[in-house]
């Protein structure tokens, strides 16, 4: 799918996910139907998701962590996809640097770091090492509720 300047402007306007297509159309000088059609196409193509995001620090007992993972083999994409499906995983990324993957995980009461490592990460073969970075204070961090 070709992403043009209009698509980018629509995506920017959707930072406020509750804004109507009519308001977006008026602001961009296009028709409401054009906005609706483009948003639907962006969603179908997997370019755009519209969802509610929250700050984990605002919900009691919820916390987000970042985990660096080194793998024993070079099957980065396969392992990234596998890990992305584990409970609590917000995102999994293949990266450069000292880790092969960086993941962000959401915890809640009854499902914390111990449960994640014991019940989720332990299912994945080929992990050499992990390093956990606990987020004590985040700025502009909003995540989908994945638990």
C-alpha positions, 0 to 999 in steps of 0.5 A: 500500500502506498502511504501518501501525505494525505494518509500521514495527515489522517494518521496524525489526526487520529492521535485523538481516536475519538475525533470524527471523520467529518472533523478530520475531513474539514481540517484536511479539506477532503470529503468525509467519505475519503477519510473513511475509505482511507482509514478502512484501507489503512486498517485492512492493510495493517498500517493503522490500528485504532485502540484505547491506550493507557498509562500503566502507572495509573492502574494499581498494580500494573507495571511495564518492563523492557527485556533484552533477549539474546538468542542462541541461534540467528532465527530472529524473526521467528523468535520475535513472532513467537515471543510477541504472542506470549501473555503480557507482551506489548511489543517485540522488536528485532534490534541491533546492539547487544541484544537480538530482541527487545520486548516490552511487557505489561504486568498486573497483580498476580502476573508479574516478572516471576510469572512471566519468566516461569510461565511464558518465556520458559516456553521459548526454546533458544533463549541464551540470556535475558536482561530486565529493565524495570520502568520506574517512571515513564513519560508519554508511555501509553500502551494497549491493555494486553492482559 
